[in-house]
Each structure stands twice: as C-alpha cells, then as structure tokens.
Amino acid sequence: MGANWIRRGKFRDSVASERPVANADKGNIAVDGARKKSGNRARNRVIMAIGCFMGIYAIIGGRLVYYAAQGGEDADYHGPAVQNLASRPDILDRNGEVLATDIKTFSLFAEPKRIVDPDETIELLSTVLPNLDWEATYRKLKSGAGFVWIKRGLTPRQQSQVMALGLPGVGFRTEKTRFYPGGPTASHILGLVNIDNQGIAGMEKYIDSQGLTDLQSTGLAVQQGLEPVKLSIDLRVQHVVRDELVQAMQRYRAIAAGAVVLNAKTGEVMAMASVPDFDPNNPVNALDKDRLNRMSAGTYEMGSTIKSFTTAMALDSGKFTLQSKIDASRPLRVGRQTIHDFHGKGRVLTLPEVFIYSSNIGSGHEANVVGIEGHRAFLKKVGLLDRMQTELPEVARPVEPRVWKKVHSMTIAFGHGMMTTPLQTAVGAAALMNGGKLIEPTFLPRTQEQADAVAKQVIHPQVSEDMRYLYRLNATAPGGSGKRATVPGYRVGGKTGTAEKVVNGRYSKDVRFNAFLAAFPMDDPTYIVLTIIDEPKPEEGKAAATAGLNAAPMAANIIRRSAAFLGVKPDFGQETAPMLVSYEIND
C-alpha cells in the first residue's frame, strides 16, 4: 500500500513536470491575482479597524467634554466644591494683629452608590463622631445620590480616625474654615461666616459686600491674591473693654453691659463690645436674643445722657448762655404729665447747675424755650434720629414719636420718649467735644484729612467749648454725678444717665438702664467712652444702683487701663488747674 502511494506520488510529480510552460505561466498569474485580492481585503480591514477605534475615541472624548461642562451623572459630587474652597482675606487690627484668618479643615462626605451597608457605616462612624445624627445620616446614605455631606469641619485627629476605619464610599475634602484667635473678644464687630465660608454678619458680611463674593463666584478668591483687611480696632483696648464688661455684669448682677471707645476727631471705633456675646469659632448661641449687639443694633432710652444734647441745643440756639438762670423751684406740668427732679434743689438754677444736678425740670424748660420744631431739628442734625451709616450691617433705626407734641419734647429733653443706639449717642457726643463736627463712625482706619472731608459742622465751636467745660465740671464739682469716673492724670469729664425701663407698659422705679458718657482728656478731647449696664442691682453694701455708682466706674476702669495704649500721656499738673466755678442762686 505504501508502494502504491509512492507510485501515485511519483506519477503526479511526473505529470506535473511534463505540463507545458504556458500552463505554468497561467497558474502563476492566477496565484498573483488571488494574493492581490486577499491583500486588499486585509488592508481594508486594517483601515476599517483604525476608523472604528478613532470613532470610539472621538465619542469618548466628546462625552468627557460634555461631562466636564455639564457635570454628568456625578454632578452632585462636584457641585459643592467651588465656593467651599474659596478663601477670605485676613482681618487685622490697626496694629497688624490677626483678628480672623482662614485655616484648612477636613470635611467628610459619602457616595451612597458605593455604600455597601449603611447601618454598619453609621455605626462605625459614630465611634469617631459620637454626635452624628443617625436618622439624618441614614437617609443620606440610602438616597442613592452621587455625593452627600456627612460632617463638615473635622479635626485632623478625627480625619485620621475615620480613615483608619477603611470604609468604602467615604472620603474627605479639604476646605477653608474661618478661625478667630481672640474667640469672643471682638465677636460683634467681626461677625460670622457660614459653613461655606461666606460672611453673614459683622465686618465679615461687609467684606463680602465689597466684592469678595464676586471674586469667589469667579474662582479668583485665592489666599495669595487677597490683601488683608485692616480695622480701626485696637485689640489691646478691645480686650480691656470686654474684660471690664464681664466683670461689671458679675459685680452689679446685670443682664447685659456694653461699651465703646471712639476717636472723637476721626470717628474711628477703637473698641466696642456687648456682653453676653458669643464665640465665632463655635457660634451655637449667636442668634440667642440676649446675644444682641446692644451698642449698634439695640435702641434704648438713654436717660440723662441726652441732657448733653439738650444743653448744647439751648446754648447753640442763642437763647441761653452759661450765665442763664432757670426756675426749677417747682415741678413742671404739661397737660396730664408732671415733671419732677430726682434730687430737686427747689430753687432757681444756673444753666451749669441744671446740667450737673441733672435737673429734669430745667431741661424741660430749655426744650420749651427752643420749641418743638427746633428741638427735633437739633437732634436730627446731631444724628440721633436717623439710622446711622457705618460699615457694620447690624445697625438699628432710632424710635421717636410719630407726631411731636409739647409733652414729647419736654420728656425727650431729659431722656424719655425717644430711643436711639448707644453708638449713635457716642458719635453725637463726639461732635459736642471736638469743636462741633459730626463725623460718621467707621470700623476702618481713617486719617484726619479723610475725617475732615466727611465732617459736618453741626454746632458752633464756642458751644463745644462750653460743653467741654460742663463735662469737666460734672466730674469735679461738689454734687456732680460724674465724680466716680475721674482718673488721675487724664482729665475725664462726662454725664450720667439713669433711665427707668418700661415694664408692663409703665416705667418701673426698680428696673433701670444706666449709661455714662465720658470724654478725655478734657483740655483737648480725643476719645469718647460710653458705657451701658442693663438692669443692674445695687452693689454689695450700697442701697442704690444709679449710673453714677456703676456705669461711671466702668468708664473710669476702661480709661485707666487703656489710655496708655491709646497714646494719651497722663498730666498730673492739670489736676489742680483752676476752673470757672458755678454758683448757686438763693431765692
């Protein structure tokens, strides 16, 4: 069988070898044609494959561009990141001390689509975050969303502990958080930011309104490109003011206290505080009713401190001088109202005596002589009846009678019947001390030239000189209510204000709002200090709780501790300098 196979093979070979040459050539041509056809097909296949791959990559690239522009399926994941990472400028005091700055923190997020077991995830997270809201977190993890926040503002330690849990679908995002090194020291001035680092109160809100929000929305708010914002505040004086207020609340068992230190020549607020306050680093109680910024956002009947303006009005009208005499021998009756003096002298008083004895009757007579229209026009001119203009957003509008009648004018003359903010009262008093120029307050640095450009002359300079004399007299003369505000070497002058508060629609004899309006040094007043204390109780061992016993000592303590920081040098030589002395008129 093998031989036959050999023979058939040899036979085929011999036959093939004996074929004509022409037939061999035809065979070669056919083979070449077949090869060309197969080569073209292969080449076409390669071209088609390349085209397909290019088409696929083009589609993928197009989808990537689309998702980059639209957010794709994971829009929820990328959405919150833009503004959270936006920076804010540092806030500095006038000496360059940092009041507010940005720090990096870590925020915990989850991708519910990747969460395998929400219950186990929450249980493990709660071992690190014990205050985690289980119910709310469970709803988030079961939502199927692409991105949800779990906890904002974690500490580095919390971050490392959560990372150690190794939970799938859980991650961190680095964010900017506002940090206030001084805690509550200047909280009402600095204000607050929200969870997205946007200003919502105080100077933080003001900064946003000046263009920071626009920078953040365009992604241009980066830390390196933001200039620090310098305030007029002196952190040293601010600390003194707040410390004295906290002590005063405890000493006089009051419900609140406040103070402001104002540059009378430039309008710069050097310090301002109101307690109770809050810690902007943990503002859980910032919106509580008792945390109100009483200095600019609260309105009050300022009591006898308003007699400063009544006296200045009387002098500026030209109808009174320091030698004028006013009959305060008997109560003043207006319609059904009877005006009494707290410590009446029962006789004719000189105008300086009306001021230092704080005579309600005398002040009523001054307002009556000037007239209703003149009285209201003067208070409006010195800024007590309009909403104050300044950078701080929290500013209340004063309250006055809708229609002024004679009784309103006479009671407002001694501080009842009109409500204004303590800061406005200090600003108006500055005009009485600085030569008669009303300068709107500012929480930003202001030069003397800038202050002169915005100042308005509201009273005659001679009236300002007379008021400086009366302020100093009230702190040095026998019977003056400002004696407890004196600070050796600093020539302090001022006016007390003890206002009865309205309880159940009537003025209460036992519930008071006290204030003291001080200026120093009185030979050339540079600073105004206004202190307030709400519902003080008598100090231990004393029977009364009038402003001279609490608000005046508060002002003295602030001046004593902060005058050196303000650059005021003590001058003990002027303490015994002779002054014009008021005299009494006997009936």
Phi, psi and omega in degrees: 000322177295324180294314177305320180297324179292317181297316182296324178294315180296322182295316180295321179294319182291322178296315181298322183286338182268000180293149178298156181294324181302315179297327177296320181294318179299321178298318180297318180298317180298318179297317180298319179298318179297319180298319181297317180298315180294325179293320178296318179299318180297317180297319179296321179298318179298316180297318179295320179297315179299317179299318179298314179299318180296321178296317179297314180295325177296318178296315179299314179299318179298318179295323178296317178298318180299312180295326178296324181279321187262338182103341176060204182287340184257033180301324180298332182286318187271340188305309189285355192281334193296304184279336181298328183271358181291141183267163173236150178288151173296149173249128184241156171277181187295341180258008177090006177285138184285124176258330180206141180207165177268140171230156179276135174227173182243134178244136184269128176233169178222154172246095186307330180297337182258358180282121181279312184227096181303321181298314180293322179298314180295318181299318180289320179297325182293341177291334177262324182243082186295339181268012181296133179282105185299312186296312181295320180293322179297318179298322179294316184289337178267000186287337183078010180288167179278337184205133172217144173281140175255311182204127180263149172070051177281153173280160176304324180294317178297321179300313182295325179291321178291320178300323181294341179288336178064041183277128176288146178079010180237136181210184184232151173230132178283129181231171175259131177235142181280136179233135182244101185303328183273003181059233184280001188308316182231036189299319183289337177278311183290322181082214188216161166239159178271188185295338179263017176065034177250136182293132181234356179198161175061205181294337175299317179292321178299318180299319177299321183289346180267015174119352181295322180300320179295320178296320180294320182291335179264001178078015182264357181276084177247146188304321185292336185260005183255122177284139177299151177259118181263132179260168177280350185294139170258113186301327180294315179291322178301318179296318180298313182300310182295320180298318179293324179293318179298317179295320181295320178301320180287317184294319184257007177050048183267166178271342180193163177205159180200164179197156175219142172244118188238135173284114186289341183266335182242344183082005180288133173277114182276331178194148176201134180211156177216127178237145005295147178235208183209165176262112182295344175285339179212071191278049183293334183246016185298330183266003177297145185302323183280358179266012180302142173284092186293339185286326181236337183255002177244141177247141185215155166284117190273009174062214189288353173298334179293339177297340173301316182283326177296317179294316178298321178297316181299316179291319183289336180290341183084359182268352179224153171227177178295343180265359181295150179244139184230132182280112177239030185283339180217159181303155181258123182255129177227106185060237179270356183268142175236124183261123180247165171261145181292313174234075185291145177267343177067035181203181175285136181241149169283164180301317175300326179291323176303322183286309187285334175271358177054054184282117174295320181297314180297318179295322177298319178296319179299315180294323181295322180291319180292323179100158185298310183296318179294323179296309181296320180298323180291315180297324177292322181295325180269010169086016184270349185249351180249156177296127184292142178259118176200177183288329184294124182291331185276084180229124182272157177269132179300159181242128179222165177298143178298319177233121180280126173245176183301319181295323178296314181300318183288323179284325176296331180302329178248016167103009177243142176100354177221139180239134177219174181273149177302321180297319178297322178298318178294320180295317177297320179295327177301322178294328178289337185258334191263015182104006175099016183256124176273122182235120180299140184288153177221148175257011177245154180301142180217129178281167178296323178297318178295322179294318179298328182289332182255356183288147177238127178285115185247338175223162180292140180305326179294326176296320177298320178295320178296320180292325176297320177298315182294322178297315180292321179298321182293340180262351185236333185283150175301133181089352179291140185279353184257017184296326182282359177262358182291142176229115183308130177094346187245004173046066182271140172229165180176184181218133178276162174210114177243108184250131174285135180272152179277123177234120181056040175083002181225151177291132181261138179283342187251351181245117189233157169238112186254150179212155171222130182250112185242155174221149177198158342287141193290341176290335175205078188302123179252329185232143172251134175236119177243125177244145175227151174215126189260122179055056177285153175254158178303136177294154182303127180091000179237150186267338185243168179222043180283168185299326180295339182263348181225305182295323179293312176299328177299315179297319179299317180296319179296316181294316181301320185274337188247349185303320180295321178296329181277358177083017179265119181271137178292146179225095184283346180292333182272356182297328181252015180297140182293145179227158172298132185251135175287157180227158182264147175250123177271147179297000000 
